[in-house]
Amino acid sequence: MMRGIGSVLSTAAVVAILLLLPVAAPALNFTDITDAAGVGDRGHGKGVAFADIDNDGDYDLYVSNKGGENVLYRNEGGGSFVVVPQSAGNRIADSGFSMGSCFADIDNDGDQDLYIVKGGRYEIEANRLLLNENGRFVDVTDRAGVGSKAFTYSAAFADVDNDGYLDLYLANYGVGAANILYRNNGDGTFTDVTSQAGVGDRSWSWSAVFSDVNGDGYQDLYVVNGRYPAGEQNHLYVNNGDGTFRDASVESGTNDGNWSLGAAFADVDNDRDFDLFVSNYVGPNKLYLNDGTGVFTDASEESGLADEGWGKGPSFGDVDNDGDLDLYEGDCKLANKLYLNDGTGVFTDVADSIPVLKNETVRTKGTAFADIDNDGDLDLYVVNWGVSNRLYRNEQNDGNFLKVRLKGTVSNADAVGAKVMVVKGGQLIGFQEVKTLTGFCSQAPLELHFGLPGPGVYTIQVQFPSGLTATGSYQSGQSVVIVEGG
């Protein structure tokens, strides 16, 4: 039987309309792969640090334990890990009260060295600096001059003077314990420049994070403090660019006086500056929005992030590849939360729909996102106290991403402090900064992961700490390596 032309046109119109409809994004989901991956350490975990220790393109994992041996897991590819044993001349499985240990290329030789933070359980204990020599970690602490015996809770690397070498800051805990800034001399040794720099905070410090909060090209420093039950003020030290810092805590509006444990900088509202999230153990968590000059406004309530649990381990990452940064918040008493960003800096907790992520009644410490299987989405590692740590695989798998690794030549080799923008059609898709320690005793990979609103060609713009820039266009769904001056 012959169909009428009207019927044919209706069918064609329906097909055309269907082709124009947006494809529904896959439902966000995570799978617990801890046992299969072999990373369920059951120590008294504190810290997590991701780094590519063998330069094979995937991210290895270091767990710091407060009592018992630390563990280095080598990623064998695809998210399968094996334990790297301690051997002669290799101090990798250091025992003791370890907290926020941190990787960095301190000698610019192209591999990741490790600073192990010790909690000072015994007087003779000291923090340790291990130099990576072809995958063997050699103790060079004494020669380097960074064997502090303070009760250090976490350490962070940043090039505070933009001389091409990563300096080291220690957040120290206890009555009258001053924090320490070590300047990297570029010859394998460090000098204590705390007094000259003016950053010897004597509060009870738990962590410290760097970011360029005012856009002047120098790394500023936020120190997270807290003492039960009254709390203590956190401090923002703005880098003057001449080797000194000034305390801008009050004028910046970031002098949170609760008992804070962790903090993270991220551009949550895509306005080209770095906002600040503070996890509070006592008192509500805080989100401070940056106006671009280093002055912040408390937006905790309207953002949906003013939770009053026992906040501890915050990590930012675009878990659903939609072009904005989401937040996972470790809680030390109740349940962890996963907040999705609507793109304007307003967040909604969706952990109830992915209950495997909640770790209810478990004392979570450090947390970190990393693409451990190189499939283009951010997986999640959670450090727990006294029970097995957990690794969750992200099942997004939509190809809407760009991953950016930077290699400094004039700047430090890790390009720590570099700023990266992803743009399409004149619209900012994402703005991130290369950093070492973040959150609570946690380090994400130095590689920057950008979720994208869809497939296509995007422009990547890089500003290195030296001031050199790079720009290029790239198809979505790939990893990009950009060399300074190349």
C-alpha positions, 0 to 999 in steps of 0.5 A, a space after each residue: 500500500 502506498 503511503 501518503 507524502 505527509 506520512 513520509 514527511 512526518 517520519 523524516 521530521 521525527 528523525 531530524 528532531 531526534 538527531 538534534 536532541 542532546 544525548 543524555 549524560 551517563 548516570 554518575 556512578 562509582 564502583 568499589 574496586 579496592 580488593 581487585 586493585 590491591 590497595 586496601 591498606 588497613 593501617 592507621 591511615 592519615 595521608 594519600 599522595 599520587 605521583 608517577 614515580 617511574 614515568 610510565 604514564 600512570 599514577 602510583 599511590 603512597 599511603 602514610 600511616 600514623 603507626 606501622 609502615 607506610 605503603 607505596 603501591 606501583 600502578 601496573 596499568 589499568 588500575 591494578 597495583 602492587 606493593 613496592 617493598 623496602 630494600 637495601 638503600 630504599 627507605 620507602 616503607 618508612 615506619 612511624 607516625 607519618 602524616 601528610 607526606 608529599 612528592 615533588 621533583 626537588 632537583 629538576 631531574 625529571 622524577 618524583 622525590 618524596 618528603 615523609 612527614 613524621 609526627 614526632 612519636 619519638 624524640 629521635 624521629 625526624 622528617 625524611 627526604 628521599 631522592 628518587 634514583 631510577 625508582 629507588 628512594 635514597 635518604 638524603 635528609 641530612 645532606 639536604 638539611 630538612 630533617 625537622 624533629 617538630 611534630 609536623 602534620 603535613 608538608 607542601 612544596 611550592 616555588 615561592 621565589 620563582 627561581 625554578 626550584 621547589 621550596 618546602 613548607 612544614 605545618 607543625 602541630 603543638 604548643 608553640 611549635 613554629 611552622 618552617 619554610 625551607 628555601 631550595 638552594 638548587 644544589 640539593 640543600 635547603 635553608 631555613 628562611 622562616 624568620 625572614 619570610 615571616 611565615 613561622 605561624 605558632 598556632 596548632 597547624 594541621 595543613 598548609 596549601 599554596 595558591 596565587 590568590 591575587 593573580 600576581 604570579 607568586 604563590 601565597 600560603 594558607 595555613 590551617 589551624 585548630 585546637 579543641 575546643 575553642 579553635 584558632 584562626 587560620 592565616 593567609 600569608 600573601 607573597 610580596 615577591 621579594 622573599 617575604 610574606 604579609 599576614 592578610 588573614 583579616 583583610 582577606 576575610 579568611 581568618 576562620 576561627 573554628 577548629 579547621 583541619 583541611 583546605 583546598 583552593 579551586 575556581 568553583 564559579 569559573 571566574 578566573 580566580 581561586 576560591 577557598 574551601 575550609 573543612 572544619 572539625 568543629 563549626 560549619 565548613 566554609 566556602 570563601 569566594 575570591 574577588 580576584 584580588 585576594 579578598 574573599 566573601 563567605 558564601 558557605 550558606 548559599 553554596 550549600 557547603 556549610 555542613 556541620 559534621 566533622 569535616 576533614 578531607 576535601 578534594 575538588 574534581 570534575 567527577 561528571 565531566 560537565 566542565 565545573 569542579 565538584 567536591 568530595 568531603 571526608 567526614 571523621 564521624 558521620 558520613 562522607 559527602 559528594 557535592 555536585 557543582 551546578 556551574 555557578 558555585 552552588 553544590 548539591 550532595 548526591 552521596 545518598 544516590 551513590 551510598 558506596 562513597 559515604 563510608 558511614 561511621 568510618 573516620 575518614 582522613 585524606 582523600 584524593 581524585 586521580 584517573 588511575 586507569 587512564 580512561 578519562 574520568 576521576 577515580 577516588 581514593 579514601 584513607 580511613 582510620 583503623 579500617 581498610 582504605 577504599 578505591 572507587 572507580 568512576 564509571 563516567 567513561 564519556 570521553 568529555 575530558 582533556 588531561 594536561 601535563 606540564 613540563 617546566 624548563 625555565 620554571 620548576 620541572 613540575 610546573 607547580 604554580 602554573 595556571 591553565 585555562 581551557 576555552 571554547 568559543 570565547 567561553 571559559 570552561 575551566 581554570 586550574 593551578 598545578 599544586 602539590 599538597 591539598 585538602 587534608 594530608 593529600 596530594 592529587 596528581 600534578 596532571 590537571 583533569 578538565 571535564 568538558 561540556 561535550 566533544 569538540 576542539 578546545 583551546 588550552 592556555 598556560 601561564 608558567 611561573 616564569 611568565 612564559 605562556 603557551 597556547 594550543 588547540 586540542 581535540 577532546 578525549 586526550 592527554 596533552 603534554 605541554 613543555 615550557 618554551 616548546 
